[in-house]
Amino acid sequence: MRIVVAAAVAVAGFAPVAQAQEEAPRGDVTLRVAVTQEIDSLNPFLSITRTGTDVLRTAFEQLTTYDAATLAPVPALAERWEPSADKLTWRFTLRDGAVWSDGRPITARDAAFTFDLMMRDETARTANGNFVALFESVTAEDERTLVVRTRSPQATMTALDVPIVPEHVWSDLDPGAPPTFPMVGSGPFVITEFKEGQYTRLVANDRYWRGRPRIDRLDFVYYRNSDAAVAALRNGEVDLVNRLTPAQFDELADEPGVSRNKAKGKRFNEILMNPGAADSAGNPIGDGHPALRDPVLRRAIAQSIDTRTLVEKVWGGYGEPGSGYIPPVFADFHWSTSRPFDIAGANADLDAAGYARGPDGVRVDPRSGRPLALRLLAHAGTNFDEQSAPYIKGWLGELGIAVQVQAVSDTKVNEATTRGTFDLAYSGWSANPDPDYVLSLQTCAARPGADGKGATPDSFLCDETYDALYAQQVAEFDRGRRAELVKRMQQRLHELAPMVILGYDDMLEAWRSDRFAAFQVSPDPGGPIMNQQSYWGYYSATPIARAEEGGNTGLVLGAVGGGVVLLAGVGWWLARRRAASADERE
């Protein structure tokens, strides 16, 4: 494990942070958040990365959001909603008095415009197209009433993770265009500036309907690796960091002025295997190795990766070995299984399938005659990828597969896995409390158009059985029956093996507790501060000085044994939210 030294700081550079501090108006309070993933886009219709989504959730409200403690759907822009008896028509009543950050009223027409644009425009469906796939029509009956009609019942109607955009801004924009700043939004913060590979700057939204945040600015500052981010935390250059390595997390246990949070992760980490990438019309795209179209080979690869060793050696025990596609934190939908680590058995399967070894020990595809020499795309600077890749290369070498590890930028990994220009690739997704979104990534409909736009695939799987189960689960309102369908879908993925689920890492975070009172975690207890399902972590940020003046958002948390434990003062925060929504929940 590398030790954090001055050289690590020099590699990433602190120019963006210094600039952010220089430009901060005197007296303003800024929460500076270190991120180690590049933002793919700040266009609400396009962004799919963890960091891009995290930023956008602070700036754009949805119809509903998730309760900070339980993750149950609660009102956001919509005060209440009511389905028809046949579950085909949904009436949402929008919040009275809510305004955009430029002062214009937020109306049902904005929501209707957002959904209608997604229904009509392929590019606008890129990030969240699954949510409108069954929509038949969307209309604004009046300023506050949105009516959505679906072709068949849709169980995700109270969990539409779609940022609502202002019609008066986006009606004049190409849905694929980069945004202009400041971005007119409806969330607790307003995005005012973006410097690629440097920082994203936001300011408090004075017009936010829940009330202005307790901080004045929110800066997301990019660092090329977690060593540099942790060094910045130690030096006081930033206030909040996540995605820590186990060694970094342990080393910060006794750091003065720093507290830690070990949260249960909602993310699954995986190795994708290109099963034969194709566009939405079924035309082959990309340059994946043709042998990977064979599920026998894919299962053998999956069987040759020891996920328990990766959890122990790379994550230091801070995580769980891979099993089902839905992470275990969502217990109702998680399918627990284990593929035994058995290289000898995998070798026997490949022998039986005709993958003979060449003179160099590398197996040959019996159909194409090509050696099994595969590229493994990894995210440069990502600790997990860098440390686990040698293990995976070694295990697959024992299987007779030659692996070339190619560490490239986050952007290049994203581009390659969308265009199908990969053999194997590190990937992963943060799942939602409602599993529909990540399940949709494996459907035929998730394949992009010939221009690479219109959808977001994960592995390029296209399977009739899986798609039929997907259609059944999205129409099932009984939670128990829906959970069984979701588990059958995960079993189908296990059989087809378009990916290897490597594991679910704990979310290791740290913050400057000499500057900020502890944050609202979500879910509570046991959840993270960053990368939440909503914006509670950032919205709850309270400077120590303002907390001591009695201006705390009501959250007083203490760090105990590396975790965040609720001590006192939560009543005000929860009461404020419940006053607005308790009587209006579905």
C-alpha positions as CSV (number, residue, x, y, z in Angstrom):
1,M,0.0,0.0,0.0
2,R,1.3,3.4,-1.0
3,I,1.9,5.9,1.8
4,V,0.5,9.4,1.3
5,V,3.4,11.7,0.7
6,A,4.1,15.1,-0.8
7,A,4.7,13.5,-4.2
8,A,1.1,12.3,-4.3
9,V,0.0,15.9,-3.9
10,A,2.2,17.1,-6.7
11,V,0.8,14.5,-9.0
12,A,-2.7,15.7,-8.7
13,G,-2.0,19.3,-8.1
14,F,-4.0,21.6,-5.8
15,A,-4.5,24.5,-8.3
16,P,-8.3,24.0,-8.5
17,V,-8.6,24.0,-4.7
18,A,-6.4,27.1,-4.3
19,Q,-8.4,28.9,-7.0
20,A,-11.7,27.9,-5.4
21,Q,-10.4,29.3,-2.0
22,E,-9.1,32.5,-3.6
23,E,-12.4,33.3,-5.3
24,A,-14.6,32.6,-2.3
25,P,-16.2,35.8,-1.1
26,R,-15.0,36.8,2.4
27,G,-17.3,35.4,5.0
28,D,-18.9,32.7,2.8
29,V,-18.8,29.2,4.0
30,T,-17.8,26.6,1.4
31,L,-18.0,22.8,1.7
32,R,-15.2,21.4,-0.4
33,V,-15.8,17.8,-1.5
34,A,-13.0,15.8,-3.1
35,V,-14.0,13.4,-5.9
36,T,-11.8,11.0,-7.8
37,Q,-14.1,10.2,-10.7
38,E,-14.4,12.5,-13.7
39,I,-17.8,14.0,-14.4
40,D,-19.2,12.6,-17.7
41,S,-21.7,15.4,-18.2
42,L,-23.8,18.0,-16.3
43,N,-26.6,17.6,-18.8
44,P,-29.5,16.0,-16.8
45,F,-30.5,13.9,-19.7
46,L,-27.0,12.4,-20.3
47,S,-25.1,12.0,-17.0
48,I,-24.8,8.4,-15.8
49,T,-21.6,8.5,-13.6
50,R,-21.7,8.4,-9.9
51,T,-20.2,11.8,-9.5
52,G,-22.2,13.5,-12.2
53,T,-25.4,12.1,-10.8
54,D,-24.4,13.2,-7.3
55,V,-23.9,16.8,-8.4
56,L,-27.1,16.9,-10.4
57,R,-29.2,15.6,-7.5
58,T,-28.3,18.7,-5.5
59,A,-29.5,21.0,-8.3
60,F,-32.6,19.3,-9.8
61,E,-35.5,18.0,-7.9
62,Q,-37.6,15.1,-9.0
63,L,-41.3,14.5,-8.5
64,T,-40.5,12.3,-5.5
65,T,-37.3,11.8,-3.5
66,Y,-36.3,9.3,-0.8
67,D,-36.8,9.6,2.9
68,A,-33.3,10.2,4.5
69,A,-33.8,7.4,7.0
70,T,-35.8,4.7,5.3
71,L,-35.3,5.4,1.6
72,A,-39.1,5.2,1.1
73,P,-40.5,7.5,-1.6
74,V,-41.6,10.9,-0.2
75,P,-42.9,14.1,-1.8
76,A,-40.5,16.4,-3.6
77,L,-41.8,18.6,-6.5
78,A,-45.0,16.6,-6.3
79,E,-46.9,17.0,-3.0
80,R,-49.0,14.0,-3.6
81,W,-50.0,11.4,-6.2
82,E,-52.9,9.1,-6.9
83,P,-53.2,6.2,-9.4
84,S,-56.3,5.0,-11.1
85,A,-57.8,1.7,-10.1
86,D,-56.2,0.0,-13.1
87,K,-52.8,1.7,-12.3
88,L,-52.7,3.1,-15.8
89,T,-53.3,6.7,-15.0
90,W,-51.3,8.7,-12.4
91,R,-52.2,12.2,-11.2
92,F,-49.4,14.1,-9.5
93,T,-50.2,17.4,-7.7
94,L,-47.1,19.7,-7.9
95,R,-46.0,21.7,-4.9
96,D,-47.6,25.1,-4.6
97,G,-45.2,28.1,-4.5
98,A,-42.0,26.2,-5.5
99,V,-39.9,28.3,-7.9
100,W,-36.9,27.7,-10.2
101,S,-33.6,29.3,-9.1
102,D,-34.3,32.2,-11.5
103,G,-37.6,32.9,-9.7
104,R,-40.0,31.5,-12.4
105,P,-42.7,29.2,-11.0
106,I,-42.3,25.5,-11.2
107,T,-45.4,24.1,-12.8
108,A,-46.8,20.8,-14.1
109,R,-45.9,22.0,-17.6
110,D,-42.2,21.7,-16.7
111,A,-42.6,18.1,-15.7
112,A,-44.8,17.3,-18.8
113,F,-42.1,18.9,-21.0
114,T,-39.3,16.9,-19.4
115,F,-41.1,13.5,-19.8
116,D,-42.5,14.3,-23.2
117,L,-39.0,15.3,-24.5
118,M,-37.7,12.0,-23.3
119,M,-40.5,10.1,-25.0
120,R,-39.8,11.9,-28.3
121,D,-36.1,12.3,-28.4
122,E,-33.6,9.4,-28.4
123,T,-30.8,11.5,-26.9
124,A,-33.0,12.7,-24.0
125,R,-33.6,9.1,-23.1
126,T,-29.9,8.3,-22.7
127,A,-29.6,8.4,-18.9
128,N,-33.1,7.5,-17.7
129,G,-35.1,6.2,-20.7
130,N,-36.3,3.1,-18.8
131,F,-38.7,5.3,-16.7
132,V,-40.6,6.5,-19.8
133,A,-40.5,3.3,-21.8
134,L,-44.1,2.4,-20.9
135,F,-45.5,6.0,-21.0
136,E,-48.4,6.6,-23.4
137,S,-49.0,10.2,-22.8
138,V,-48.0,13.0,-20.4
139,T,-50.1,16.2,-20.0
140,A,-50.4,19.2,-17.7
141,E,-54.1,19.6,-16.9
142,D,-53.3,22.9,-15.2
143,E,-50.5,24.6,-13.4
144,R,-50.3,22.0,-10.6
145,T,-51.7,18.8,-12.1
146,L,-49.6,16.4,-14.1
147,V,-51.3,13.3,-15.6
148,V,-49.3,10.4,-16.8
149,R,-50.9,7.5,-18.7
150,T,-49.0,4.3,-19.2
151,R,-49.6,1.5,-21.7
152,S,-49.4,-1.1,-18.9
153,P,-49.0,-0.9,-15.1
154,Q,-45.6,0.5,-14.0
155,A,-44.5,-0.2,-10.4
156,T,-41.8,2.5,-10.6
157,M,-44.2,5.5,-10.7
158,T,-43.3,6.7,-7.2
159,A,-39.6,6.3,-7.9
160,L,-39.1,8.1,-11.2
161,D,-35.4,9.1,-10.8
162,V,-35.7,11.8,-13.5
163,P,-34.5,15.3,-12.9
164,I,-37.3,17.7,-13.9
165,V,-35.9,20.6,-16.1
166,P,-37.4,24.1,-16.7
167,E,-39.3,24.3,-20.0
168,H,-38.4,27.9,-20.4
169,V,-34.7,27.0,-20.6
170,W,-34.6,23.6,-22.2
171,S,-37.2,24.3,-24.9
172,D,-34.5,26.3,-26.7
173,L,-31.7,23.8,-26.2
174,D,-30.6,20.6,-27.9
175,P,-31.1,17.8,-25.3
176,G,-27.6,16.6,-26.1
177,A,-25.9,20.0,-25.7
178,P,-23.6,20.9,-22.9
179,P,-25.4,23.2,-20.4
180,T,-24.8,26.9,-19.9
181,F,-24.0,28.4,-16.5
182,P,-25.5,29.2,-14.1
183,M,-27.9,26.3,-14.6
184,V,-31.4,27.1,-13.7
185,G,-32.5,24.4,-11.3
186,S,-34.9,23.6,-8.4
187,G,-32.6,21.9,-5.8
188,P,-30.8,23.2,-2.7
189,F,-27.8,24.3,-4.8
190,V,-27.3,26.0,-8.2
191,I,-24.5,24.8,-10.5
192,T,-22.6,28.0,-11.5
193,E,-19.3,26.8,-13.0
194,F,-17.6,23.7,-14.4
195,K,-13.9,23.2,-15.3
196,E,-13.3,19.8,-16.8
197,G,-10.8,17.7,-14.8
198,Q,-10.7,20.4,-12.1
199,Y,-13.9,21.4,-10.2
200,T,-17.6,21.9,-10.3
201,R,-18.9,24.9,-8.3
202,L,-22.3,25.4,-6.8
203,V,-23.9,28.1,-4.7
204,A,-26.8,27.9,-2.2
205,N,-30.2,28.3,-3.8
206,D,-31.9,31.2,-1.9
207,R,-35.2,30.2,-3.5
208,Y,-35.2,26.5,-2.5
209,W,-38.6,25.5,-1.3
210,R,-37.3,23.5,1.7
211,G,-35.2,26.5,2.8
212,R,-31.7,27.8,2.0
213,P,-28.8,25.4,2.9
214,R,-26.7,26.4,5.9
215,I,-23.6,26.6,3.7
216,D,-23.0,29.3,1.0
217,R,-21.1,27.2,-1.6
218,L,-20.5,23.6,-2.5
219,D,-17.3,22.8,-4.5
220,F,-16.6,19.3,-6.0
221,V,-12.9,19.2,-6.6
222,Y,-11.4,16.6,-8.8
223,Y,-8.2,14.6,-7.8
224,R,-6.6,11.9,-10.0
225,N,-6.4,9.4,-7.1
226,S,-7.5,8.9,-3.5
227,D,-3.9,9.4,-2.2
228,A,-4.1,13.0,-3.3
229,A,-7.6,13.5,-2.1
230,V,-6.7,12.2,1.4
231,A,-3.6,14.4,1.5
232,A,-5.9,17.4,0.7
233,L,-8.2,16.4,3.6
234,R,-5.2,16.2,6.0
235,N,-3.9,19.6,4.8
236,G,-7.3,21.2,5.2
237,E,-7.7,21.8,1.4
238,V,-11.0,19.9,1.3
239,D,-13.6,19.0,3.9
240,L,-15.2,15.7,2.8
241,V,-13.8,12.7,1.0
242,N,-15.1,9.2,0.1
243,R,-14.0,6.1,-1.8
244,L,-11.1,5.7,0.7
245,T,-8.9,2.6,0.6
246,P,-9.0,0.5,3.7
247,A,-5.4,1.6,4.6
248,Q,-6.3,5.3,4.2
249,F,-9.5,4.8,6.3
250,D,-7.5,3.1,9.1
251,E,-4.8,5.7,9.0
252,L,-7.3,8.5,9.6
253,A,-8.6,6.9,12.8
254,D,-6.4,9.2,14.9
255,E,-6.1,12.2,12.6
256,P,-6.8,15.4,14.6
257,G,-9.9,17.2,13.4
258,V,-11.1,14.3,11.2
259,S,-14.0,11.9,11.7
260,R,-14.9,8.9,9.7
261,N,-17.9,7.0,8.4
262,K,-18.1,3.4,7.3
263,A,-21.3,2.9,5.4
264,K,-22.9,-0.1,3.8
265,G,-22.5,0.3,0.1
266,K,-25.3,0.3,-2.5
267,R,-22.8,-0.3,-5.4
268,F,-21.9,-3.5,-7.1
269,N,-18.5,-3.9,-8.8
270,E,-18.1,-6.1,-11.8
271,I,-16.0,-7.2,-14.7
272,L,-18.0,-6.9,-18.0
273,M,-17.6,-9.5,-20.7
274,N,-18.5,-8.4,-24.2
275,P,-21.1,-11.0,-25.3
276,G,-21.4,-9.6,-28.8
277,A,-22.1,-5.9,-28.7
278,A,-24.9,-4.7,-31.0
279,D,-26.9,-1.5,-31.6
280,S,-30.6,-1.1,-30.9
281,A,-31.4,-2.6,-34.4
282,G,-29.3,-5.7,-33.6
283,N,-26.4,-4.7,-35.9
284,P,-23.0,-5.8,-34.5
285,I,-20.8,-3.0,-33.3
286,G,-17.4,-2.8,-31.5
287,D,-14.5,-5.1,-31.7
288,G,-15.0,-7.6,-28.8
289,H,-13.4,-11.0,-29.0
290,P,-15.9,-13.3,-30.7
291,A,-15.2,-16.2,-28.3
292,L,-16.9,-14.2,-25.5
293,R,-20.2,-14.8,-27.2
294,D,-20.0,-18.3,-25.8
295,P,-21.6,-18.5,-22.3
296,V,-19.5,-21.6,-21.6
297,L,-16.4,-19.4,-21.8
298,R,-18.0,-16.6,-19.8
299,R,-19.0,-19.0,-17.0
300,A,-15.5,-20.4,-16.9
301,I,-14.0,-16.9,-16.6
302,A,-16.5,-16.1,-13.8
303,Q,-15.6,-19.4,-12.0
304,S,-11.9,-18.6,-12.1
305,I,-12.1,-15.3,-10.2
306,D,-11.9,-15.6,-6.4
307,T,-14.1,-12.8,-5.1
308,R,-13.4,-13.6,-1.5
309,T,-9.7,-13.1,-2.0
310,L,-10.4,-9.7,-3.6
311,V,-12.5,-8.6,-0.7
312,E,-9.8,-9.7,1.8
313,K,-6.7,-8.6,0.0
314,V,-7.9,-5.5,-1.9
315,W,-10.7,-4.2,0.3
316,G,-9.1,-5.3,3.6
317,G,-12.4,-6.9,4.6
318,Y,-14.4,-3.7,4.1
319,G,-17.0,-5.3,1.8
320,E,-18.8,-8.5,0.8
321,P,-18.0,-11.0,-2.0
322,G,-20.1,-10.8,-5.1
323,S,-23.3,-12.8,-5.5
324,G,-26.5,-11.3,-6.9
325,Y,-26.8,-8.3,-9.2
326,I,-28.8,-6.3,-6.6
327,P,-26.5,-5.4,-3.6
328,P,-27.4,-7.0,-0.3
329,V,-28.2,-3.6,1.3
330,F,-31.5,-3.9,-0.6
331,A,-32.3,-7.2,1.1
332,D,-35.8,-7.7,-0.4
333,F,-34.5,-7.8,-3.9
334,H,-31.0,-9.3,-3.4
335,W,-30.5,-12.8,-4.7
336,S,-27.7,-14.6,-2.8
337,T,-25.7,-17.2,-4.6
338,S,-22.1,-18.2,-4.9
339,R,-20.2,-19.4,-7.9
340,P,-17.5,-21.7,-6.5
341,F,-13.9,-20.6,-7.2
342,D,-12.7,-23.6,-9.2
343,I,-10.0,-23.1,-11.8
344,A,-9.6,-26.9,-12.3
345,G,-13.3,-27.3,-13.0
346,A,-13.3,-24.3,-15.4
347,N,-10.3,-25.8,-17.3
348,A,-12.2,-29.0,-17.7
349,D,-15.2,-27.2,-19.0
350,L,-13.1,-25.4,-21.6
351,D,-11.3,-28.6,-22.6
352,A,-14.7,-30.3,-23.2
353,A,-15.9,-27.2,-25.2
354,G,-12.9,-27.5,-27.6
355,Y,-10.8,-24.6,-26.4
356,A,-7.5,-26.3,-27.0
357,R,-4.2,-24.8,-25.7
358,G,-1.7,-23.6,-28.2
359,P,2.1,-24.1,-27.9
360,D,2.3,-21.1,-25.6
361,G,-0.4,-22.4,-23.3
362,V,-3.0,-19.9,-24.5
363,R,-6.3,-21.4,-25.6
364,V,-7.7,-21.0,-29.0
365,D,-11.3,-20.2,-30.0
366,P,-12.5,-23.3,-31.9
367,R,-14.8,-21.2,-34.1
368,S,-12.7,-18.2,-35.1
369,G,-9.3,-19.8,-34.6
370,R,-8.2,-16.7,-32.6
371,P,-6.1,-17.1,-29.4
372,L,-7.9,-16.2,-26.2
373,A,-5.9,-12.9,-25.7
374,L,-8.2,-10.5,-24.1
375,R,-8.0,-6.8,-23.2
376,L,-9.0,-5.8,-19.6
377,L,-10.0,-2.1,-19.4
378,A,-9.3,-0.6,-16.0
379,H,-9.8,2.9,-14.6
380,A,-6.4,4.6,-14.3
381,G,-5.8,5.8,-10.7
382,T,-8.6,3.6,-9.2
383,N,-7.2,1.6,-6.3
384,F,-9.5,-1.4,-6.7
385,D,-8.8,-1.8,-10.4
386,E,-5.1,-1.4,-10.0
387,Q,-4.8,-3.8,-7.1
388,S,-7.2,-6.5,-8.3
389,A,-6.1,-6.6,-11.9
390,P,-2.9,-8.6,-11.2
391,Y,-5.0,-11.2,-9.4
392,I,-7.5,-11.5,-12.2
393,K,-4.7,-11.7,-14.8
394,G,-3.0,-14.5,-12.9
395,W,-6.2,-16.5,-12.4
396,L,-7.2,-16.3,-16.1
397,G,-3.6,-17.1,-17.0
398,E,-4.1,-20.4,-15.2
399,L,-7.2,-20.9,-17.4
400,G,-5.2,-20.4,-20.6
401,I,-6.4,-16.9,-21.2
402,A,-3.8,-14.2,-21.8
403,V,-4.9,-10.8,-20.4
404,Q,-3.5,-7.4,-21.2
405,V,-4.5,-4.8,-18.6
406,Q,-5.2,-1.4,-20.2
407,A,-5.5,1.4,-17.6
408,V,-7.2,4.4,-19.2
409,S,-9.3,7.4,-18.0
410,D,-12.8,7.1,-16.7
411,T,-14.1,8.8,-19.9
412,K,-12.4,6.3,-22.1
413,V,-13.7,3.3,-20.2
414,N,-17.2,4.8,-20.5
415,E,-16.8,5.4,-24.2
416,A,-15.5,1.9,-24.9
417,T,-18.2,0.1,-22.9
418,T,-20.9,2.1,-24.8
419,R,-19.4,1.5,-28.2
420,G,-18.6,-2.2,-27.6
421,T,-14.8,-1.7,-28.1
422,F,-13.7,-3.9,-25.3
423,D,-13.3,-7.5,-24.3
424,L,-13.3,-7.3,-20.5
425,A,-13.8,-4.1,-18.5
426,Y,-14.1,-3.0,-15.0
427,S,-17.5,-1.4,-14.3
428,G,-20.1,-1.0,-11.6
429,W,-23.3,0.7,-10.7
430,S,-25.0,2.2,-7.7
431,A,-28.4,0.6,-7.4
432,N,-31.5,2.4,-6.3
433,P,-34.0,1.3,-3.6
434,D,-36.2,0.4,-6.6
435,P,-34.2,-2.0,-8.7
436,D,-35.7,-1.2,-12.1
437,Y,-33.0,1.1,-13.3
438,V,-30.0,-1.3,-13.0
439,L,-32.2,-4.2,-14.2
440,S,-33.0,-2.2,-17.3
441,L,-29.3,-1.9,-18.2
442,Q,-29.3,-5.6,-19.2
443,T,-32.3,-5.4,-21.5
444,C,-32.3,-5.3,-25.3
445,A,-33.7,-1.8,-25.1
446,A,-30.6,-0.6,-23.3
447,R,-28.5,-1.0,-26.4
448,P,-27.7,2.4,-28.0
449,G,-28.4,3.5,-31.5
450,A,-25.9,3.3,-34.3
451,D,-24.5,6.7,-33.3
452,G,-23.9,5.5,-29.7
453,K,-26.8,7.5,-28.3
454,G,-30.3,6.9,-26.9
455,A,-29.6,4.3,-24.2
456,T,-27.0,3.2,-21.7
457,P,-26.0,-0.5,-21.8
458,D,-24.1,-2.4,-19.2
459,S,-22.9,-5.6,-20.8
460,F,-24.8,-5.5,-24.1
461,L,-26.8,-8.5,-23.1
462,C,-30.0,-9.1,-25.2
463,D,-31.9,-12.1,-24.0
464,E,-35.7,-12.8,-24.6
465,T,-36.1,-14.7,-21.3
466,Y,-34.6,-11.8,-19.3
467,D,-36.6,-9.2,-21.1
468,A,-39.8,-11.1,-20.4
469,L,-39.1,-11.2,-16.7
470,Y,-38.2,-7.5,-16.8
471,A,-41.6,-6.7,-18.3
472,Q,-43.3,-8.8,-15.6
473,Q,-41.5,-7.2,-12.6
474,V,-42.1,-3.6,-13.7
475,A,-45.8,-4.3,-13.9
476,E,-46.0,-6.1,-10.5
477,F,-47.2,-4.0,-7.6
478,D,-47.1,-6.8,-5.0
479,R,-43.7,-6.3,-3.5
480,G,-43.2,-10.0,-2.6
481,R,-44.1,-11.3,-6.0
482,R,-42.0,-8.6,-7.6
483,A,-39.0,-9.5,-5.5
484,E,-39.3,-13.1,-6.7
485,L,-39.3,-12.0,-10.3
486,V,-36.3,-9.8,-9.7
487,K,-34.4,-12.8,-8.2
488,R,-35.3,-14.9,-11.2
489,M,-33.8,-12.2,-13.4
490,Q,-30.6,-12.3,-11.3
491,Q,-30.5,-16.1,-11.7
492,R,-30.8,-15.7,-15.4
493,L,-27.8,-13.3,-15.4
494,H,-25.9,-15.8,-13.4
495,E,-26.6,-18.5,-16.0
496,L,-25.6,-16.3,-19.0
497,A,-22.7,-14.7,-17.2
498,P,-22.3,-11.5,-19.2
499,M,-20.5,-10.1,-16.1
500,V,-18.7,-11.2,-13.0
501,I,-20.1,-9.5,-9.8
502,L,-16.9,-9.0,-7.9
503,G,-18.3,-7.6,-4.7
504,Y,-20.0,-4.8,-2.8
505,D,-17.4,-2.5,-1.1
506,D,-18.2,-0.5,2.0
507,M,-18.3,3.3,1.4
508,L,-15.4,4.6,3.5
509,E,-15.6,8.4,4.1
510,A,-14.0,11.0,6.2
511,W,-14.6,14.7,6.9
512,R,-13.2,17.7,8.7
513,S,-15.1,17.5,12.0
514,D,-13.2,20.6,13.2
515,R,-15.1,22.6,10.6
516,F,-18.4,20.8,10.1
517,A,-21.0,19.2,12.4
518,A,-21.7,15.6,11.3
519,F,-23.9,15.1,8.2
520,Q,-27.2,13.4,7.7
521,V,-26.4,9.8,6.5
522,S,-28.9,8.0,4.3
523,P,-30.2,5.4,5.0
524,D,-30.0,6.2,8.7
525,P,-28.3,4.5,10.4
526,G,-25.5,2.9,8.4
527,G,-25.6,5.0,5.2
528,P,-23.2,7.2,3.5
529,I,-22.8,11.0,3.3
530,M,-21.9,11.2,-0.3
531,N,-23.5,9.5,-3.3
532,Q,-26.8,9.2,-1.5
533,Q,-30.1,8.5,-3.3
534,S,-31.0,12.1,-2.7
535,Y,-29.2,15.3,-1.4
536,W,-29.6,15.1,2.4
537,G,-25.9,14.7,3.0
538,Y,-24.9,18.0,1.4
539,Y,-28.1,19.8,2.3
540,S,-27.5,19.0,6.0
541,A,-23.9,20.5,6.0
542,T,-23.6,22.8,8.9
543,P,-20.4,24.7,9.8
544,I,-19.3,24.3,13.4
545,A,-19.5,28.0,14.0
546,R,-23.1,28.2,12.9
547,A,-24.0,25.0,14.8
548,E,-22.6,26.6,18.0
549,E,-24.7,29.7,17.2
550,G,-27.8,27.5,17.2
551,G,-28.1,27.3,13.5
552,N,-27.4,23.6,13.1
553,T,-29.7,21.8,10.7
554,G,-30.6,19.6,13.7
555,L,-28.1,16.8,13.1
556,V,-25.6,16.1,15.9
557,L,-23.7,13.0,15.1
558,G,-20.6,11.4,16.7
559,A,-17.9,9.3,15.2
560,V,-17.6,6.0,17.1
561,G,-15.3,3.2,16.0
562,G,-15.1,4.5,12.5
563,G,-18.9,4.8,12.0
564,V,-21.4,7.6,12.4
565,V,-23.7,7.2,15.3
566,L,-26.8,9.3,16.0
567,L,-26.6,11.0,19.3
568,A,-29.1,13.9,19.6
569,G,-30.8,16.7,17.9
570,V,-32.3,14.8,14.9
571,G,-35.8,15.9,15.9
572,W,-35.7,19.3,14.3
573,W,-34.5,18.0,10.9
574,L,-37.0,15.2,10.7
575,A,-39.8,17.4,12.0
576,R,-39.1,20.0,9.4
577,R,-39.4,17.3,6.6
578,R,-42.4,15.6,8.1
579,A,-44.3,18.9,8.6
580,A,-44.1,19.3,4.8
581,S,-44.9,15.7,3.8
582,A,-46.2,13.4,6.5
583,D,-49.8,13.8,5.6
584,E,-49.2,13.7,1.9
585,R,-47.4,10.4,1.6
586,E,-49.0,7.8,-0.6
